[in-house]
Amino acid sequence: YDCLVVDAFATGHFLALIQSAYGMSQAVRFGPMGEQSKQIDQILRDPAQTSYYVVSLPEEMPVHEAIDLSAQIKKHTGQQATHIYNRTLPLDVRSDFQNAVAESTQLQQFTEYLQIKIENQENLRQLLMASSSKTIIELPWVFEAKGARVVSGLCQAL
């Protein structure tokens, strides 16, 4: 395969996974198991063979967890992970709603809610950017019910 994607599980479990090859190579230094553990560890550390992407929603806890995970990946592999900032809202959503909102209290409240979410999203984006020397890939929140259109919209963003 040219590319293998591992959709990893919880942060702590993923860290144990990327640390296990090194741990095994230190515990078993000889024989097939020792050699294979060293090879796996080398692959996980080699930027020509392995890249790390950390996906985060634009919310406080996921962003802080992504920053922590990226720091641990750098510590254990020497590589800086690329961040994927998922389900972001467009920054100009308030202007899109101004005319429709004038007549509806509920739409006004929803627009205020969106503005607060967008401001929070922007603050957290800045935090992510400050913690990473790599590019942040931003995926928009695709408002679509059909799976193929969602995938198409996300592929266009990438």
C-alpha positions, 0 to 999 in steps of 0.5 A, spaced: 500 500 500 502 507 498 498 509 504 495 506 510 491 510 515 490 508 522 484 511 525 486 511 532 482 510 539 483 514 545 489 519 546 492 514 552 491 508 548 494 511 542 500 513 546 501 506 549 501 503 542 506 508 539 511 507 545 510 499 545 515 498 539 520 502 543 519 498 550 519 491 546 525 493 543 528 495 549 526 489 553 527 484 548 534 486 544 535 479 540 532 475 536 526 476 531 521 479 536 527 484 538 529 485 531 521 486 529 520 491 535 526 495 532 524 495 525 517 498 527 520 503 532 524 506 526 518 506 522 514 510 527 520 515 527 521 516 520 518 522 517 519 519 510 514 513 512 510 515 517 506 522 518 501 523 524 495 527 524 491 529 530 484 531 529 480 536 533 473 539 534 473 546 535 472 545 543 476 546 549 477 539 551 478 536 544 483 542 543 487 541 549 487 534 548 490 534 541 495 539 543 497 534 549 497 528 544 502 532 539 507 534 544 507 526 546 508 524 539 513 529 538 517 527 544 516 519 542 517 520 535 521 526 534 515 528 529 511 534 529 503 532 528 499 536 523 492 538 526 486 537 523 481 542 525 474 539 524 467 541 523 469 549 523 464 554 522 465 559 517 467 566 520 462 570 516 456 566 518 453 572 522 453 577 516 449 571 512 443 571 517 442 579 518 436 580 513 433 573 515 434 575 523 431 581 523 424 578 524 425 572 528 427 572 535 429 565 535 434 566 529 437 572 533 438 568 539 441 562 534 445 567 530 448 570 537 450 563 539 453 561 533 457 568 534 460 566 540 461 559 538 465 562 532 469 566 537 471 561 541 473 556 535 477 562 533 481 563 540 482 555 540 485 555 533 490 560 535 491 556 541 492 550 536 497 554 532 501 557 537 502 549 539 504 547 532 510 548 527 506 545 522 500 547 518 493 546 521 488 543 516 481 545 517 475 541 515 468 545 515 462 543 518 458 540 512 451 541 513 449 535 508 445 529 510 447 524 504 454 521 506 457 521 499 456 529 499 459 530 506 465 526 503 465 530 497 465 536 501 470 534 505 475 532 500 474 539 496 476 542 503 483 537 503 
